Amino acid sequence: MKFPSLGFVTLAALVTAAPSASAQITYLQNDSYVRGPFTCNTGIGDTESLAAKFTAVPAQYPYTIDRIRVLGCGNGQNPYNVFIYQDDGSGVNPGTQIWASGNSYILTGNNMFQDILMSLEPVPPPPITSGTIRVEIYNVFDIDSIGFATDSSIVPQRNFIHDDMGTWHFAENQGVTGDWILRVGILNPGSPCLTQTVVVVPDGRLTTKTLGAGTEAWFGASLQIGNSYSAEFKKTRGDSIPLGTLTPFSGDDGCSGSSTMAYRETASIDPGSGAASRRISFTAAGTSTFFRARLDNGAGPSMPISFSWSDTTLFSPAWSTNGSFDTYYSLQNTTGAAMTGKLTLFDASGAELSTFPVSIPAGQTASVNTASLAVTRNRTGTAKLSHDGPPGAVVAEAVIANFSISPAYVQPVKFQAVREGR
């Protein structure tokens, strides 16, 4: 086994701990590291692992694992898998394996915290209802292995090494002098994001709900990465009380409570919806496809609301650059605000061929074509346009044409949104 020859390098540079995403996430950890120097342990090689065991306080059960956080160091990057065991005993071997990651994750030795998000998994870990778990970070194969950080002291029998012969060891018996800086981010029981999310079909259908006094409501939808969307929430009764605060979350944000999502407020763009509503537009980005939105009623009274989630992407079934043919697009902005978007061309197999940014001034038209965009010749396929406006903000026309013949050949092609409203 390789572990007696583990190398140790103490870093003098300061490494800032990543901030907690939200009070909704609690981290189970053995280490006491906050910032400053740490010890970098190198030598977790091919088919070897580090692991730690974690026990929540009684009030935290049952909990859901949201992410695994680890501090990589020593340069390099390598694929790793995650395994979780029930581990209520006191011995070196864990209990029953309760979960294994379906994905491998590239971790880097860049002296920073890295989060492995359970929202990226095809099947996430089961809820933990009681007891102690052991979390293992397994080196799938040794391409350019990284080091793993430890703090300045070790809690006995809470940190482990799993060697390439399949034998478990207490880390302190293998020369490790600190706790692995390995943490489990859990969602507190009863989190509304977990238990009360209303699933919305993103086709513009209108649904109603009563927003309770002083409460928050969660909504979620499965989206297509690269498509554009508009989400709108509005009161169904007429009064002067404004609607609460709307916060969108990308799929990769999960239930963290911290949004990294780029979006545009569109309630003031015509048709304006006023203070009695909240409306946003965005293009779905990231890896995980289940996006959420939180509507916080703050100190407001109970109120009936309606909500809809629309796919504002425009689709076109054909384009061509065969021979002397080109495809021409006319994009009209129907609103009083400038719009930006992205025109994407796919080849006949559905693979993305080219993307082009598009800007449309307020109330005007932008025109582009495959010749001016220098699209590869003698290709055909389909197209789509994503944009940052509300439903109906962009009207598009497309034609496939050949002007080198007389009379010119001009074939209109549909280019329209198909899931903006019902």
C-alpha positions as CSV (number, residue, x, y, z in Angstrom):
1,M,0.0,0.0,0.0
2,K,1.1,3.6,-0.7
3,F,0.1,5.4,2.4
4,P,3.2,5.3,4.7
5,S,4.9,7.3,2.0
6,L,2.4,10.1,2.0
7,G,4.0,13.5,1.3
8,F,3.2,16.5,3.5
9,V,3.6,20.1,2.3
10,T,2.4,22.9,4.6
11,L,1.1,25.9,2.6
12,A,2.0,29.4,3.8
13,A,-0.4,31.1,1.4
14,L,-3.9,32.0,2.8
15,V,-6.8,30.1,1.4
16,T,-10.2,31.6,2.1
17,A,-12.9,29.2,3.0
18,A,-15.9,29.4,0.7
19,P,-18.9,31.1,2.3
20,S,-21.9,29.1,3.3
21,A,-24.5,29.3,0.7
22,S,-27.4,29.8,3.0
23,A,-28.7,29.2,6.5
24,Q,-30.7,26.4,4.9
25,I,-27.5,24.4,4.4
26,T,-25.6,23.1,7.5
27,Y,-22.2,21.5,7.2
28,L,-21.3,18.4,9.1
29,Q,-17.5,18.4,9.6
30,N,-14.7,17.1,11.9
31,D,-12.2,19.7,10.9
32,S,-11.9,23.2,12.5
33,Y,-10.3,24.9,9.5
34,V,-11.5,28.4,8.7
35,R,-8.6,30.0,6.8
36,G,-4.8,30.2,6.7
37,P,-2.2,27.4,6.4
38,F,-3.2,23.8,6.1
39,T,-1.3,20.5,5.5
40,C,-1.5,19.1,2.0
41,N,-1.5,15.3,1.9
42,T,-0.3,13.8,-1.4
43,G,-0.3,10.1,-2.3
44,I,-4.0,9.2,-2.5
45,G,-3.3,7.3,-5.7
46,D,-5.0,4.9,-8.1
47,T,-8.1,3.2,-6.6
48,E,-7.3,4.6,-3.2
49,S,-9.5,6.8,-1.0
50,L,-9.8,9.2,1.9
51,A,-12.9,9.2,4.1
52,A,-14.4,10.7,7.2
53,K,-17.4,9.9,9.4
54,F,-20.1,12.4,10.4
55,T,-22.9,12.4,13.0
56,A,-25.6,15.0,13.0
57,V,-27.3,16.4,16.2
58,P,-30.7,14.9,16.9
59,A,-32.7,17.9,15.7
60,Q,-31.1,17.6,12.2
61,Y,-32.6,14.2,11.5
62,P,-33.9,13.3,9.0
63,Y,-31.7,15.3,6.6
64,T,-31.0,15.3,2.9
65,I,-27.4,15.5,1.6
66,D,-27.1,18.5,-0.7
67,R,-23.4,18.5,-1.5
68,I,-20.0,17.1,-0.5
69,R,-17.3,19.8,0.1
70,V,-13.6,19.1,0.0
71,L,-10.4,21.1,-0.1
72,G,-8.1,20.0,-2.8
73,C,-4.4,21.0,-2.9
74,G,-1.0,20.3,-4.5
75,N,-1.9,21.0,-8.1
76,G,-3.1,18.4,-10.6
77,Q,-6.7,17.3,-11.5
78,N,-8.2,13.9,-11.4
79,P,-11.6,12.0,-11.5
80,Y,-13.1,10.9,-8.2
81,N,-16.3,9.1,-7.2
82,V,-18.2,9.3,-3.9
83,F,-19.4,6.5,-1.7
84,I,-21.6,6.8,1.4
85,Y,-21.9,4.1,4.1
86,Q,-23.9,3.7,7.3
87,D,-21.2,3.7,10.0
88,D,-22.6,3.4,13.5
89,G,-19.8,1.1,14.7
90,S,-16.5,2.0,16.3
91,G,-14.3,-0.2,14.1
92,V,-12.1,0.7,11.1
93,N,-14.5,-0.9,8.6
94,P,-17.7,0.9,7.7
95,G,-21.2,-0.6,7.7
96,T,-23.5,-1.1,4.7
97,Q,-22.9,1.0,1.6
98,I,-26.1,3.1,1.2
99,W,-25.1,5.1,-1.9
100,A,-22.6,5.4,-4.7
101,S,-22.3,8.3,-7.2
102,G,-23.4,7.7,-10.7
103,N,-21.0,10.3,-11.9
104,S,-17.2,10.9,-11.6
105,Y,-16.1,14.4,-10.7
106,I,-12.9,16.2,-11.7
107,L,-11.4,17.7,-8.6
108,T,-8.4,20.0,-8.9
109,G,-5.5,20.7,-6.5
110,N,-6.1,24.5,-6.7
111,N,-6.1,25.1,-3.0
112,M,-9.8,25.9,-3.0
113,F,-13.0,24.3,-1.7
114,Q,-14.9,22.3,-4.3
115,D,-18.5,21.3,-4.0
116,I,-19.8,18.0,-5.4
117,L,-23.5,18.8,-5.9
118,M,-26.0,16.0,-5.4
119,S,-28.4,17.8,-7.8
120,L,-26.1,16.6,-10.6
121,E,-26.6,12.9,-9.7
122,P,-29.1,10.7,-11.6
123,V,-30.1,9.2,-8.2
124,P,-29.2,11.3,-5.2
125,P,-28.4,9.9,-1.8
126,P,-31.3,8.7,0.3
127,P,-32.5,10.8,3.3
128,I,-30.4,10.0,6.4
129,T,-32.9,9.3,9.3
130,S,-30.5,8.5,12.1
131,G,-26.9,7.5,13.1
132,T,-23.5,8.1,11.6
133,I,-22.4,8.0,7.9
134,R,-19.0,7.6,6.4
135,V,-18.2,9.6,3.2
136,E,-15.5,8.2,0.9
137,I,-13.7,10.1,-1.9
138,Y,-12.4,7.5,-4.3
139,N,-9.6,8.0,-6.9
140,V,-11.1,6.4,-10.0
141,F,-7.8,6.1,-11.8
142,D,-4.6,8.0,-11.5
143,I,-4.2,10.6,-14.2
144,D,-2.8,13.5,-12.2
145,S,-3.8,12.9,-8.6
146,I,-4.3,15.9,-6.3
147,G,-3.5,16.3,-2.6
148,F,-6.2,16.7,0.1
149,A,-6.0,19.2,2.9
150,T,-6.1,18.5,6.7
151,D,-6.3,20.9,9.6
152,S,-3.8,21.1,12.5
153,S,-5.1,18.3,14.8
154,I,-6.9,15.0,14.3
155,V,-10.0,13.5,16.0
156,P,-9.2,9.8,16.6
157,Q,-11.1,7.2,14.6
158,R,-13.1,9.8,12.5
159,N,-10.7,9.9,9.5
160,F,-9.8,7.1,7.2
161,I,-7.7,5.9,4.3
162,H,-8.8,3.0,2.0
163,D,-5.8,1.5,0.3
164,D,-5.6,-0.1,-3.2
165,M,-5.8,-3.6,-1.6
166,G,-9.2,-2.8,-0.2
167,T,-8.1,-2.4,3.4
168,W,-9.4,0.4,5.6
169,H,-7.0,2.2,8.0
170,F,-7.5,4.9,10.6
171,A,-5.8,7.9,9.1
172,E,-3.9,8.7,12.3
173,N,-2.2,5.3,12.0
174,Q,-0.9,6.2,8.5
175,G,0.9,9.4,9.5
176,V,-2.0,11.8,8.9
177,T,-1.9,14.4,11.6
178,G,-5.1,16.4,11.0
179,D,-8.8,15.9,10.2
180,W,-9.6,15.7,6.5
181,I,-11.1,19.0,5.4
182,L,-14.1,17.1,4.1
183,R,-17.6,18.2,4.8
184,V,-21.2,17.2,4.2
185,G,-23.7,19.9,3.3
186,I,-27.2,18.9,4.5
187,L,-30.6,20.5,4.1
188,N,-32.4,21.0,7.3
189,P,-35.6,19.0,7.8
190,G,-38.8,20.6,6.6
191,S,-37.0,23.0,4.1
192,P,-39.9,24.3,1.9
193,C,-37.6,24.0,-1.1
194,L,-37.5,20.2,-0.5
195,T,-41.0,19.6,0.7
196,Q,-43.3,22.2,-0.8
197,T,-42.0,23.0,-4.3
198,V,-44.9,23.3,-6.8
199,V,-43.9,21.7,-10.1
200,V,-44.8,23.9,-13.1
201,V,-45.0,22.8,-16.7
202,P,-43.0,25.4,-18.7
203,D,-45.5,25.8,-21.5
204,G,-47.3,29.0,-20.4
205,R,-50.2,27.4,-18.7
206,L,-51.8,29.6,-16.0
207,T,-52.2,28.1,-12.5
208,T,-53.5,29.6,-9.3
209,K,-52.4,29.3,-5.7
210,T,-53.0,31.1,-2.4
211,L,-49.8,32.7,-1.0
212,G,-50.0,32.5,2.8
213,A,-49.5,35.5,5.0
214,G,-45.8,36.1,5.8
215,T,-44.8,32.9,4.0
216,E,-42.7,31.9,1.1
217,A,-43.7,29.7,-1.8
218,W,-41.4,27.6,-4.0
219,F,-41.9,26.7,-7.6
220,G,-39.9,24.5,-9.9
221,A,-39.7,23.4,-13.6
222,S,-37.6,21.0,-15.7
223,L,-36.0,23.1,-18.4
224,Q,-33.9,22.6,-21.5
225,I,-30.4,24.0,-21.1
226,G,-29.9,26.8,-23.7
227,N,-33.6,27.6,-24.1
228,S,-35.0,31.0,-22.9
229,Y,-37.8,31.3,-20.4
230,S,-40.2,33.8,-18.8
231,A,-41.7,33.2,-15.3
232,E,-44.5,35.4,-14.1
233,F,-46.3,35.6,-10.8
234,K,-49.2,38.1,-10.3
235,K,-52.0,38.8,-7.8
236,T,-55.5,38.0,-9.0
237,R,-57.2,40.6,-6.9
238,G,-57.0,44.3,-7.4
239,D,-55.5,46.3,-4.5
240,S,-52.4,48.4,-3.9
241,I,-50.4,45.8,-1.9
242,P,-47.3,44.9,-3.9
243,L,-46.4,41.2,-4.5
244,G,-43.4,39.8,-2.6
245,T,-39.8,39.3,-3.6
246,L,-39.1,36.8,-6.4
247,T,-35.7,35.0,-6.4
248,P,-34.9,32.5,-9.2
249,F,-32.4,29.6,-8.7
250,S,-30.6,27.6,-11.4
251,G,-30.6,23.9,-11.4
252,D,-27.0,23.9,-10.1
253,D,-28.0,26.1,-7.2
254,G,-30.3,23.4,-5.9
255,C,-31.9,24.2,-2.6
256,S,-28.9,26.2,-1.4
257,G,-30.9,29.4,-0.9
258,S,-28.1,31.3,-2.8
259,S,-28.8,32.2,-6.4
260,T,-26.1,32.3,-9.0
261,M,-28.5,32.7,-11.9
262,A,-28.4,35.5,-14.4
263,Y,-31.8,36.9,-15.3
264,R,-33.6,40.1,-16.4
265,E,-36.5,41.8,-14.7
266,T,-39.2,42.3,-17.3
267,A,-42.3,43.4,-15.4
268,S,-41.8,47.0,-16.7
269,I,-41.4,45.9,-20.3
270,D,-44.6,46.0,-22.4
271,P,-46.9,44.6,-21.8
272,G,-46.1,46.0,-18.4
273,S,-47.5,44.0,-15.4
274,G,-46.9,46.6,-12.6
275,A,-46.3,46.2,-8.9
276,A,-48.9,43.5,-8.6
277,S,-46.7,41.1,-10.4
278,R,-43.2,39.8,-10.7
279,R,-41.8,38.7,-14.1
280,I,-38.3,37.6,-15.1
281,S,-36.7,36.3,-18.3
282,F,-33.5,34.1,-18.5
283,T,-31.7,31.5,-20.5
284,A,-31.3,28.2,-18.8
285,A,-27.6,27.5,-18.2
286,G,-25.5,25.0,-16.2
287,T,-25.8,21.3,-15.8
288,S,-28.8,20.4,-13.6
289,T,-32.1,21.0,-15.4
290,F,-34.6,21.5,-12.5
291,F,-34.8,25.2,-11.9
292,R,-36.6,26.8,-9.0
293,A,-38.1,30.2,-8.0
294,R,-39.0,31.4,-4.5
295,L,-41.7,34.0,-3.9
296,D,-41.4,35.5,-0.5
297,N,-44.5,37.2,0.9
298,G,-42.5,38.9,3.7
299,A,-45.0,40.6,6.1
300,G,-47.7,40.7,3.4
301,P,-51.2,39.3,4.0
302,S,-52.6,36.1,2.4
303,M,-53.3,36.7,-1.3
304,P,-54.4,34.6,-4.3
305,I,-51.9,34.5,-7.1
306,S,-51.6,33.1,-10.6
307,F,-48.3,31.9,-12.1
308,S,-47.0,30.7,-15.4
309,W,-43.6,29.6,-16.8
310,S,-43.2,30.0,-20.5
311,D,-40.5,28.7,-22.9
312,T,-39.9,31.8,-25.1
313,T,-37.5,30.1,-27.5
314,L,-38.3,30.4,-31.1
315,F,-37.8,27.3,-33.3
316,S,-37.4,26.9,-37.1
317,P,-37.5,23.6,-38.9
318,A,-35.1,24.3,-41.7
319,W,-32.1,26.4,-42.9
320,S,-29.8,25.8,-45.8
321,T,-26.5,26.9,-47.4
322,N,-26.6,24.3,-50.1
323,G,-25.2,25.5,-53.4
324,S,-26.2,29.2,-54.0
325,F,-28.9,29.0,-51.3
326,D,-28.8,31.0,-48.1
327,T,-31.2,31.5,-45.2
328,Y,-32.4,35.0,-44.2
329,Y,-33.9,36.0,-40.8
330,S,-35.9,39.1,-39.9
331,L,-36.3,39.6,-36.1
332,Q,-38.7,42.2,-34.9
333,N,-38.6,43.6,-31.3
334,T,-42.3,44.2,-30.4
335,T,-41.4,46.0,-27.1
336,G,-40.1,49.4,-26.1
337,A,-36.9,47.9,-24.6
338,A,-33.8,46.6,-26.3
339,M,-33.6,42.8,-26.6
340,T,-30.6,40.5,-26.8
341,G,-30.6,36.9,-27.8
342,K,-28.7,34.1,-29.4
343,L,-29.3,32.4,-32.8
344,T,-28.2,28.8,-32.8
345,L,-27.9,26.7,-35.9
346,F,-28.0,22.9,-35.7
347,D,-27.0,20.5,-38.4
348,A,-29.2,17.7,-39.8
349,S,-28.2,15.4,-37.0
350,G,-29.3,17.9,-34.3
351,A,-25.7,18.8,-33.3
352,E,-25.0,22.4,-32.6
353,L,-23.1,23.9,-35.5
354,S,-22.9,27.7,-34.9
355,T,-24.2,30.3,-32.4
356,F,-24.5,34.1,-33.1
357,P,-25.3,36.9,-30.6
358,V,-28.3,39.1,-31.7
359,S,-29.2,42.6,-30.5
360,I,-32.5,44.1,-31.5
361,P,-33.2,47.8,-30.7
362,A,-36.5,48.8,-29.1
363,G,-39.3,48.7,-31.6
364,Q,-37.0,47.9,-34.5
365,T,-36.0,44.9,-36.6
366,A,-32.6,43.1,-36.9
367,S,-31.8,41.2,-40.0
368,V,-29.1,38.5,-40.4
369,N,-28.4,35.7,-42.9
370,T,-26.2,32.7,-43.3
371,A,-24.0,34.5,-45.8
372,S,-23.2,37.5,-43.6
373,L,-22.7,35.1,-40.7
374,A,-20.2,33.1,-42.7
375,V,-22.0,29.8,-42.0
376,T,-20.4,26.7,-43.4
377,R,-21.4,26.1,-47.0
378,N,-23.5,23.1,-48.2
379,R,-25.1,22.4,-44.9
380,T,-28.7,22.1,-43.7
381,G,-30.4,21.8,-40.4
382,T,-32.7,23.5,-37.9
383,A,-32.5,26.8,-35.9
384,K,-33.6,28.3,-32.6
385,L,-33.5,31.8,-31.1
386,S,-33.3,32.4,-27.4
387,H,-33.8,35.9,-26.0
388,D,-34.2,37.9,-22.8
389,G,-37.7,39.4,-23.3
390,P,-41.1,38.4,-22.1
391,P,-43.4,36.2,-24.2
392,G,-44.2,37.7,-27.6
393,A,-41.2,40.1,-27.4
394,V,-39.7,38.8,-30.6
395,V,-41.5,38.0,-33.9
396,A,-39.4,36.2,-36.5
397,E,-39.6,35.4,-40.2
398,A,-37.2,33.1,-42.1
399,V,-36.8,32.4,-45.8
400,I,-34.5,30.1,-47.7
401,A,-33.6,31.9,-50.9
402,N,-31.5,31.7,-54.0
403,F,-31.1,35.1,-55.7
404,S,-28.6,33.9,-58.3
405,I,-31.4,32.6,-60.5
406,S,-34.2,34.4,-62.3
407,P,-36.7,34.5,-61.0
408,A,-35.3,34.3,-57.6
409,Y,-36.3,31.3,-55.5
410,V,-37.8,32.3,-52.1
411,Q,-39.2,29.7,-49.7
412,P,-40.7,30.9,-46.4
413,V,-39.9,28.8,-43.3
414,K,-41.6,29.0,-40.0
415,F,-39.7,30.5,-37.1
416,Q,-41.9,30.8,-34.0
417,A,-42.3,30.1,-30.3
418,V,-44.3,26.9,-29.6
419,R,-44.5,26.9,-25.8
420,E,-45.1,30.5,-24.8
421,G,-48.7,30.1,-23.9
422,R,-51.7,27.9,-23.8
